[in-house]
Amino acid sequence: MVETLPVPPPRETLDFYFKFMISPDGKGFDSDPALVYCRRTYHIGRWERVEGEIILRDSPFDPIADIPVRRQLSFHYLEHESHQVGEIVDRVPGEWIAPFVHQRYDAFSWNR
């Protein structure tokens, strides 16, 4: 670490996602998916500039070593905490999002 940087004020973000459960038979959802707003507040406690280099290695989970690193812009070390609050704001018809649903361990197909 070569430089301590000034800590910025807390930052608030608003993200959204769809909360759903896939039906046990794999055909659709248990009920209409919920549209969730997630409000997060980040408080940074420490921020440092770092000198170093990126070395990507093989991984059994993804091909990260295949990503070319053409140049490094900067390195930073950051300590922060966040607080989040989720709120269901609406329900949407399952067919609206079914073509885009992916869960790592589910073989989901709307057309089964």
Legacy VTK file of the C-alpha trace (Angstrom):
# vtk DataFile Version 3.0
C-alpha trace
ASCII
DATASET POLYDATA
POINTS 112 float
0.000 0.000 0.000
1.499 3.239 -1.105
-1.094 5.917 -0.370
-4.006 6.448 2.001
-6.916 8.006 0.150
-9.637 10.219 1.628
-12.701 8.241 2.656
-15.769 9.336 0.656
-19.141 9.934 2.318
-21.628 7.043 2.574
-23.133 6.028 -0.749
-26.651 4.782 -1.350
-27.675 2.541 -4.242
-30.932 1.067 -5.473
-30.874 -2.284 -7.257
-33.689 -4.566 -8.269
-34.088 -8.267 -8.815
-36.792 -10.875 -9.235
-37.411 -13.284 -6.372
-38.905 -16.615 -7.388
-39.065 -20.306 -6.659
-39.090 -22.837 -9.468
-41.951 -25.306 -9.285
-40.879 -28.755 -8.019
-41.824 -30.307 -11.376
-39.522 -27.828 -13.183
-42.402 -26.343 -15.174
-42.713 -22.689 -14.330
-42.757 -21.041 -10.919
-44.503 -21.813 -7.629
-46.186 -18.390 -7.876
-45.722 -15.135 -9.753
-42.189 -13.753 -9.237
-41.766 -10.749 -6.958
-40.053 -7.561 -8.103
-37.741 -6.591 -5.227
-36.076 -3.231 -4.677
-32.869 -3.491 -2.664
-31.597 -0.287 -1.084
-27.979 -0.441 0.110
-25.908 2.064 2.034
-22.120 1.640 1.855
-19.809 3.077 4.496
-16.130 3.027 3.548
-13.795 2.768 6.524
-10.436 2.582 4.769
-9.244 3.203 1.217
-5.671 2.654 0.049
-3.906 2.820 -3.283
-1.806 -0.286 -3.923
1.035 -1.026 -6.335
1.212 -4.517 -7.813
0.375 -6.690 -10.792
-2.467 -8.984 -11.840
-1.684 -12.664 -12.328
-4.649 -14.777 -13.436
-4.443 -18.533 -12.830
-6.504 -21.506 -13.976
-9.667 -22.215 -12.035
-11.861 -25.328 -12.036
-14.939 -23.048 -11.836
-14.417 -20.559 -14.678
-11.934 -19.720 -17.436
-10.539 -16.596 -15.767
-6.977 -17.322 -16.892
-8.181 -16.961 -20.494
-9.095 -13.297 -20.007
-6.408 -11.084 -21.528
-5.104 -8.318 -19.270
-3.918 -5.618 -21.629
-3.205 -2.909 -19.058
-3.719 -2.136 -15.408
-5.391 1.124 -14.502
-5.108 1.012 -10.732
-5.255 -1.165 -7.626
-7.134 -0.248 -4.496
-7.687 -1.847 -1.123
-11.013 -1.007 0.452
-12.650 -1.846 3.760
-16.365 -1.181 3.883
-19.594 -2.252 5.450
-23.030 -2.135 3.946
-26.575 -2.203 5.149
-29.391 -3.320 2.891
-33.154 -3.340 3.018
-35.278 -5.279 0.546
-38.866 -4.471 -0.345
-41.275 -6.378 -2.580
-42.846 -3.696 -4.761
-44.910 -5.788 -7.178
-45.534 -9.217 -8.696
-44.973 -9.970 -12.383
-46.342 -12.738 -14.603
-43.886 -15.628 -14.700
-43.825 -15.717 -18.499
-42.285 -12.223 -18.517
-39.036 -13.429 -16.980
-39.040 -17.195 -17.643
-36.920 -16.960 -20.835
-34.196 -15.175 -18.851
-34.137 -17.283 -15.695
-30.943 -19.110 -14.860
-30.010 -20.811 -11.647
-26.812 -22.717 -11.353
-28.259 -25.972 -10.046
-31.669 -26.022 -11.736
-32.533 -27.453 -15.108
-35.362 -25.008 -15.721
-37.373 -24.898 -18.900
-40.595 -22.973 -19.256
-41.616 -25.129 -22.240
-41.399 -28.565 -20.617
LINES 1 113
112 0 1 2 3 4 5 6 7 8 9 10 11 12 13 14 15 16 17 18 19 20 21 22 23 24 25 26 27 28 29 30 31 32 33 34 35 36 37 38 39 40 41 42 43 44 45 46 47 48 49 50 51 52 53 54 55 56 57 58 59 60 61 62 63 64 65 66 67 68 69 70 71 72 73 74 75 76 77 78 79 80 81 82 83 84 85 86 87 88 89 90 91 92 93 94 95 96 97 98 99 100 101 102 103 104 105 106 107 108 109 110 111
